[in-house]
Each structure stands twice: as C-alpha cells, then as structure tokens.
C-alpha cells in the first residue's frame, strides 16, 4: 500500500477552522497560566469536522525508516481529533519508541513482528558493558547523543518541517514536539534489564553512578534537540496534544514499580536535575503511582502530572492534595474521573484538564472501572 502524505495534509489543512484553533490555543494558555479558576476543570472541544477521505492504517514497522509514513501515522490521530470534535491540540513527533536514549548506549533496537503493529524496543546490555560505560563517563567519555536513534530523531523532525511547508494552518496549529525520552528510571531499567530491581540492592553504588550517566545523557540529548528545534522551548511545552509549563515531560512508568523510599534514594535527585535544566515540567505515569505522589510534589518546578488510570489511585486522599492543592495541574484526566468528582461535588479549582492521557495504548473506558457510584 502506498500512502501519499500530501493528500492527507491537504485534507487536514482544508478542515482546520483557524478561528476555532486560535481560540482553543488561547484557552489552553489560559489554563496553563492558572487562569481557569472560574470553573472546576478545563474541558476543551471542537466542532466536528469529518474527512471525506479514507484513512488507512500503516504498520509501525513501515514508519521507522520512512518519515512520510511516520508523519502520516501521527496525522491519523489528528484526523480522529477533528472528526470527533475532540479538544486535544494537534501534534506530531518523531516516533521511534522507548529505545531512543538506550540506543545511544549501544542497546540493540528490536523490531517486533509486523502484525503486532507496535513500536520497537531496546534490548538490555550485559552488566560488564554497563560498568564500562560508567567508567568511560567518569573518565570524560560520554555517550554520543547523535548515535543510535539520536540523529534519526533529528532528521525525522526536520523532514516533518519540510512536509508542512505549503500548509500554513497546519504549520501554525499542528505542533511538532520532542520525541519520547522516557525518564531516568525507565531508561536505566531498559539498559540494565530486569535485574535492575535486584542490582539496586546488590550493586547500589554502581547503579547510582550509572543513573548519573543516564541523567546527563537525557539532558544533553534534549538540549541538542531544542537547539535544532528552537520552538520546542522551556516556557511551555506540548506533548501528545497537551500543554504544560516548563520544557520537559519525565515518564515515570517504571518508577511505579519501586517504593517511595527507593524513588527518593535513587531517582528524585535525577528528576530534579532534569527539571532544573529545562525550567521545570511535568511527569507522566501509568497505573498505580499514588505512593510516589508526595515525593513528586516535592520536585521544584513540577508544574503538571499526567496520569492514565485514576481508578488505580487514591485520588481524594493522595493525588488531589498533592497536585491541585499544591499548584500542580493534572493534564489529560480521563472523563470518567471528572464525572465522579461532579457527582461528589469535588472542586478541582480549574487545575485539571479533561481529555486524552499519554497512555496511547489503552484508550479511555466509557464507564468508571471502579463502578459508576464510587
């Protein structure tokens, strides 16, 4: 199957209502500036604008070396947003999966069977290689942030820019944002492998030293990316149709596997270094993470949290007291949780955005998994 990406760019361009997009963007900036205190939450939407075209899917395996297809895969979601009148901002990123930074350490990127239609993932290194990389770092030899998938992510981003030339509305209202950099815990686990969770006890000093390497590489990569794409600044940043104050999203999914004490001992300082480097930012986690929320809230510069499954967390007892009560917004809140707060007259103080989460794999349940009357 051949895809002419320009046919679909033209379709989106023609369907964009510039006045509506301008108002939507202004509303998002009002929200992120804490100016939505006249309502409990921010729930943006559009007037639906269906397409007259069919939008066939493409397999992720076909996008890794074909940047037209990679952008088209992102445009499919933009089409869904306009068709259904959803309120997320249009956005696109170079998408290579979770192995972006691990690839800079020499991790092999494993392509999955095409029919699985999933992004590739990194294979872990041997422990001796982890030790060698740490020793090299301490001797001034750092991982090259343009190696592995690093340069490819830059090339893909610039290719997207070229494709958008000639589509002035898309160029203005579809935001190219930074690739998936994960976070220090997820990166460390990916590189070390599942033994990471025992090595934190058996090789504590070596793991702490390696986390320093990971954190430094994360920062240097994102600084390089922002130099290549200056509009990806540090005042406000876009991510998967969301916006937050600061310049970085730290993905904490793997962090949910460890205790709050272990997070404080191993990763809180690393996260703080990253937030300091980019003027603050947001954290994302899937699943059960309320045990970490107090420690997250202690991070200086944390402006927002993105969580996918409020039904797995103690929202009233833990999450809201450590977010909306502490000037930390929640972005991408599933609608079923906001319906629950409405039923129980819980005031979210204009600090919660209702809409998509970053858990792209799950979709959003129509009803509250805890039960409608919870």
Buried (B, 14 or more C-beta within 10 A) or exposed (E): EEBEBBEBBBBBBEBBBEEBBEEBBEBBEEBBEBEBEEEBBBBBBBEEBEBEEEBEEBBBBBBBEBBBBBBBBBBBBBBEBBBEEBBBBBBBBBBBBBBBBBBBBBBBBEBBEEEEEBBBBBBBBEBEBBBBBBEEBEEEEBBBBBEBBBEBBBEBBBBBEEBBEEBEBBBBBBBBBBBBBBBBBBBBBBBBBEEBBEBBEEBEEBBBBBBBBBBBBBBBBBEBBBEEBEEBEBEBBBBBBBBBBBBBBBBBBBBBBBEBEBBBBBBBBBBBBBBEBBBBBBBBBBEBBBBBBBBBBEBEBBBBBBBBBBBBBBBEEBBBBBBBEBEBBBBBBBBBBBBBBEEEEBEBBBBBBBBBBBBEEEEEEEEBEBEEEE
